[in-house]
Amino acid sequence: MEPKKDMEAMYRRLLDGNKHFSMNKKINDPEYFKKLSLGQRPDYLWIGCSDSRVPANEVTSTESGEIFVHRNIANLVVHTDVNLMSVLEYALVYLGVSHVIVCGHYGCGGVRAAMSNVMYGHVDNWLRNIKDVYQKNQTELNAIKDEDKRADRLTELNVIEQVKNLAKSAIVQNEWKKRPVHLHGWVYGINSGLITDLSVIHDGTEDIDPIYRFQI
């Protein structure tokens, strides 16, 4: 167990860091926080992994207010996830974002866990969605002998599947009737710091199977 004073120092570090952040922003732009307080009009919704090594603003060199963010374990888009669907609706309908990005990352612990038969607890219910992606693509994945490469490919396939899930949603399809909304699938490389665009761009219902197309 951490000594009490060390735990206190860890906690204080965040508050001290916040003061440093605020001071630097004000030095560079005295009106920075005043402008932020007027509201947000981001062009992007980022659906990413909860992993602490993949901060949306930092890896894209964007400022506060430019990206609306939702994060969960292994960047899943699950149609019964009220949290995610509420974020999606708010971003598209009320903020008017034009681009929705699902961003996974290589070395994802959730993907690794889903590849195993280990029971972890409540999270297993969530990881079941990734297992379904594996089962759907098992011929391709089982042919990859190297476990790291297999995990990387599952990471990519999982992102592709989540972009498809976005396209299947009534929220996205309803917006498509009104204006262009672009769906993208990315994978971030923690080892390189670079993003790979999987070129999974959905711009309309013609990209999904007819059974998922709503008559709106």
QUIBEL-V423942 format. One record per residue. N is the residue number from 1. RES is the residue in one small letter. OMEGA is omega in whole degrees, -180 to 180 (NA if undefined). D_FIRST is the distance of its C-alpha to the first C-alpha in Angstrom with 2 decimals. Layout:
# QUIBEL-V423942
N,RES,OMEGA,D_FIRST ; N,RES,OMEGA,D_FIRST
This chain:
# QUIBEL-V423942
1,m,-180,0.00 ; 2,e,173,3.80 ; 3,p,-175,6.44 ; 4,k,-177,8.73 ; 5,k,179,11.55 ; 6,d,178,10.16 ; 7,m,178,9.48 ; 8,e,179,12.94 ; 9,a,177,14.42 ; 10,m,-180,13.53 ; 11,y,-178,15.24 ; 12,r,-180,18.10 ; 13,r,-179,18.77 ; 14,l,-180,20.19 ; 15,l,177,22.45 ; 16,d,177,23.61 ; 17,g,178,24.31 ; 18,n,179,26.37 ; 19,k,179,28.45 ; 20,h,178,29.11 ; 21,f,-178,30.14 ; 22,s,-179,32.46 ; 23,m,-179,34.03 ; 24,n,179,34.77 ; 25,k,-179,36.32 ; 26,k,178,38.51 ; 27,i,-179,39.63 ; 28,n,-179,40.69 ; 29,d,-177,42.20 ; 30,p,-178,42.67 ; 31,e,-172,43.64 ; 32,y,-175,40.68 ; 33,f,175,38.93 ; 34,k,179,42.30 ; 35,k,178,43.36 ; 36,l,-176,40.18 ; 37,s,-179,40.71 ; 38,l,178,44.13 ; 39,g,-179,42.72 ; 40,q,174,41.84 ; 41,r,-179,44.21 ; 42,p,176,42.22 ; 43,d,-171,44.18 ; 44,y,166,41.32 ; 45,l,-179,38.96 ; 46,w,173,36.01 ; 47,i,-173,34.48 ; 48,g,179,31.52 ; 49,c,178,28.31 ; 50,s,-178,25.04 ; 51,d,-175,23.62 ; 52,s,-177,22.26 ; 53,r,-176,24.39 ; 54,v,177,27.67 ; 55,p,-172,28.42 ; 56,a,-177,32.04 ; 57,n,-175,33.30 ; 58,e,-175,31.85 ; 59,v,178,33.18 ; 60,t,-179,36.57 ; 61,s,177,36.92 ; 62,t,-178,37.73 ; 63,e,174,37.21 ; 64,s,180,35.82 ; 65,g,-178,38.40 ; 66,e,-178,39.71 ; 67,i,173,37.61 ; 68,f,-167,36.74 ; 69,v,168,33.54 ; 70,h,180,32.22 ; 71,r,173,29.26 ; 72,n,-179,28.01 ; 73,i,176,26.61 ; 74,a,171,29.23 ; 75,n,-178,31.69 ; 76,l,172,33.65 ; 77,v,-176,36.75 ; 78,v,-171,37.11 ; 79,h,178,40.16 ; 80,t,179,38.51 ; 81,d,-176,35.57 ; 82,v,179,36.74 ; 83,n,-180,34.21 ; 84,l,-178,35.41 ; 85,m,176,39.04 ; 86,s,177,38.84 ; 87,v,-180,37.48 ; 88,l,-180,40.23 ; 89,e,-179,42.94 ; 90,y,-179,41.90 ; 91,a,-177,41.74 ; 92,l,-172,45.13 ; 93,v,-172,47.12 ; 94,y,177,46.00 ; 95,l,177,44.64 ; 96,g,179,47.14 ; 97,v,-177,44.98 ; 98,s,-177,47.07 ; 99,h,174,44.55 ; 100,v,-175,41.78 ; 101,i,168,39.49 ; 102,v,-177,37.24 ; 103,c,173,34.93 ; 104,g,177,32.87 ; 105,h,176,31.19 ; 106,y,-177,31.24 ; 107,g,-178,28.04 ; 108,c,-180,27.26 ; 109,g,178,24.52 ; 110,g,177,26.41 ; 111,v,179,29.57 ; 112,r,-179,27.99 ; 113,a,-179,26.56 ; 114,a,180,30.00 ; 115,m,-176,31.67 ; 116,s,176,29.94 ; 117,n,179,30.47 ; 118,v,176,26.83 ; 119,m,-176,26.02 ; 120,y,-177,23.00 ; 121,g,-176,23.62 ; 122,h,-178,25.21 ; 123,v,180,25.28 ; 124,d,178,27.82 ; 125,n,179,30.41 ; 126,w,-178,29.97 ; 127,l,178,29.98 ; 128,r,179,33.19 ; 129,n,178,35.00 ; 130,i,176,34.15 ; 131,k,178,35.17 ; 132,d,177,38.46 ; 133,v,178,38.91 ; 134,y,-178,38.36 ; 135,q,-179,40.85 ; 136,k,-176,43.34 ; 137,n,-171,43.19 ; 138,q,179,42.48 ; 139,t,178,45.62 ; 140,e,-175,44.68 ; 141,l,-179,40.99 ; 142,n,179,41.65 ; 143,a,179,44.06 ; 144,i,-173,41.33 ; 145,k,-180,40.12 ; 146,d,-174,37.42 ; 147,e,180,34.24 ; 148,d,179,33.04 ; 149,k,178,36.50 ; 150,r,178,36.65 ; 151,a,178,33.40 ; 152,d,-180,34.85 ; 153,r,177,38.06 ; 154,l,176,36.38 ; 155,t,179,34.55 ; 156,e,-180,38.03 ; 157,l,178,39.65 ; 158,n,178,37.00 ; 159,v,179,37.68 ; 160,i,-180,41.40 ; 161,e,-179,41.06 ; 162,q,175,39.16 ; 163,v,176,41.88 ; 164,k,179,44.41 ; 165,n,175,42.60 ; 166,l,-178,42.96 ; 167,a,-180,46.65 ; 168,k,-175,47.05 ; 169,s,178,45.83 ; 170,a,-180,48.47 ; 171,i,-180,46.77 ; 172,v,-178,47.35 ; 173,q,178,50.77 ; 174,n,178,51.90 ; 175,e,179,51.06 ; 176,w,178,52.88 ; 177,k,-175,56.02 ; 178,k,-171,55.79 ; 179,r,176,54.48 ; 180,p,172,52.90 ; 181,v,-175,49.21 ; 182,h,180,47.76 ; 183,l,-175,44.92 ; 184,h,175,43.11 ; 185,g,-179,40.69 ; 186,w,170,38.52 ; 187,v,-180,35.87 ; 188,y,178,33.66 ; 189,g,-179,32.94 ; 190,i,-179,29.50 ; 191,n,-176,30.80 ; 192,s,-175,33.88 ; 193,g,-177,33.20 ; 194,l,178,36.47 ; 195,i,174,37.46 ; 196,t,176,39.85 ; 197,d,-178,42.30 ; 198,l,179,43.12 ; 199,s,176,46.37 ; 200,v,-175,45.77 ; 201,i,177,47.75 ; 202,h,-179,48.97 ; 203,d,-179,51.56 ; 204,g,-174,53.24 ; 205,t,179,53.61 ; 206,e,-180,55.79 ; 207,d,-179,52.63 ; 208,i,-179,51.49 ; 209,d,-176,53.19 ; 210,p,-177,55.85 ; 211,i,-178,54.18 ; 212,y,-177,51.39 ; 213,r,179,53.82 ; 214,f,173,54.31 ; 215,q,-175,57.74 ; 216,i,NA,56.84
